[in-house]
Amino acid sequence: MVSGRTLILCIDRDDDLGYKAGVRSPIIGRAACLDAASTLALADPEDSDVNAIFQAVKTHDELVGRGEEVEVVILTGDHMHMLEGDRKIGDDLDRVLEKTRVSSCILISDGVEDEYVLPIIQSRLPVSGIRRVIVAQMPNLEGTYYIIKKLLDDPKVARTVLIPVGLGMLIYAIAYLIGYPEGATIVVVGAIGFYLLFKGLGFDEFFGYTITSLQVALRRGRVTFVSYITAILFVIVGIIIGLYSLLVYYSDEGLLFYVLTFAYGAIGWFTAAGLIGSIGRIIDVYLNETHDLGRVIVLPFFISAIGIIIYGISIYMLSLSDIENFPFKDVIGIQYAVFAMIGGLVLAFAGVYIQSVVNRWIEEKEKEEEVIRNAFTP
């Protein structure tokens, strides 16, 4: 029999549990893990993490049947930012170790990606075993026809492949019908290029994550829902004002000046949108997840700093152009740029300082809570 207590650890590095099912980690205990697996299975029955969680519970039951002391836990990362997700896994694991007092770990994984966090786990406790879960397929799915059919039935594949191809063909046909075949190729190539940039830069995941966050915030009655909706409206207004600025201060200086002119009109609204969204997030974190307050408290300062700096640079660059009705000229533009740089740096340093103060406050609060828990623990 193995001495000490063993942790059965299931890692969901890309946070399918949170992104698809709205389940937050760490998830501790057999009942909680089964409930999380059922929730994820209902949200996406084909997700491989479901099988990994059930394997973790099965391993837990097998070891308990042998008379060992075992605890099963699920940890998740971040769907949008893998680096931040790995740091989150490390922080959650520290809290789990403090609570469960385990001496070794068995890692349950559904693929190589989750095992990237193995060094993080090994830096905190010994890993006595790794179990990779591979889902067996039905024999009739191994044929090419059934594999293609299954892929096309998958909504993710359909949205990624079928929609752009179908849209391109439709645009091409419409261009011929309206008597403009010369532009058909240009329009189709431009649309496909825009789509590839949209996918390649990850904007699809960003918008998907934003919509999911709004749905979760609405279900939980969070302030974030109202602040995000307001921020979206501000962004829309900012785009309109930026385009209007292009019309008012139009010049033939080149693409860079078009971007700066748009930024001159829009950046104030974009900054306000970022501030409103981040303040709503800070309020929700303070009311519900105080331990994460240090991560988000710095957002308004950095957003303000970036907005001020971009505004100052746009004024300076446009003041050097030949735009007749631009209100800032030469020396005034330089002054705005200098003041913007100084103001942005001051805001950034202030945010970092306040973040350090908040982190110290959180650490002291957690220590006080730990002392209180120990005082009432027999």
C-alpha positions, 0 to 999 in steps of 0.5 A: 500500500502506498503511504501518504495521501494521493491526489488524482489530478485532471488538467483541462488546460484550455478551460473547456469546463469554464468556456463551454459549461461555465464551471470554475476550478478548482473542482475538488471531490468525487461528487463535484467532479462527476457534476462537472463532467455531466455539465460539460457532457451536456454542453459538448458531448464530444469533448475529450475532457469528459472522458478524462474526468470520468477516468479520474473518478474511476482511478479514484474509486479503484485506489479507494477500493484498495484502501488508499487515501485519495482525493480527486481534483480538476484544474483548468487554465485559461481559454484565451491565454495559455500562459496566464492559464498555466499560472492560474493552474499553479496558483490553484494547485497551491491552494489545493495542496494546502487544503488536501495535504496530499503527498503525491499525484497521479496526472490524468490527461486527454492529450499531450497539450495538458501535459505541458503543465507537468513541470508546474505540477512536479515543482510542487509535489511528486508525480507518481503516475500519468494516465493518458485517456484515448477515446476508442472509435467505432469501426465503421467510423474509420472509413473515409466516408464516415470520417468526412461526414462526421467532420462536416456534421461538426458545427465547428468544422462547418463554420470554419470551412463550409461558410467561407467557401460558400460565401466566396462562391456566392459573392462570385456568382452575384458579381457575374449577375450584376455584370461586374465579373472583373471585380469578382476575383478581387472581392472574393480574394479580399473576403477570404483574406479578411476571414483568414486574418480574422481567424489567424489573429484570434478575433473569432475566439475573442468574440466567442469568449466575450459572448460567453462571458456576457451570457455567464454574467447575465445568468449570475446577475453580474455588474459585468453584463451591464458594463460590457453592454455599455462598453460595446455601445461606446465602441460602436460610437467610437467607430462612427466618430473615427470614420467622421474624423476621417471625413473631416480631416481627410488628406492624401498623406498615406495609410498611416495618417488615415489610421492616426486620423481615425484614432484621433476621433475614436480613441477617447470612446475606445478608452472609455469603453475599456474603462467601463468594462474593466471597472465592471469587472473589478466590481464583480471580482471584489464582490465574488472573487477577491483573490483575483482582485490584484490581476484586474485592479491594474486594467483601468490604469493601463487602458487609460495610459495606452489611450492617452499615449495614442491620443497624444501621438495622433495629435502630434503626427497630424499636426505635422501634416498639411490638414488645414482645419486641424486644430493643433499645429506644430508646437502645440502638437509636440506639447500634447505628445510630451504631456501624453507620454508623461501622463501615460507613464505616471498612470502605468506606474500608479497602476503597478503600485496600487496592484502591489498594495492590493496584492499585499492586502489580499495576502494579509486577508488570506492569512487572517482567514487561515488563522480563523479557520485553524482556530475553529478546526478541531 
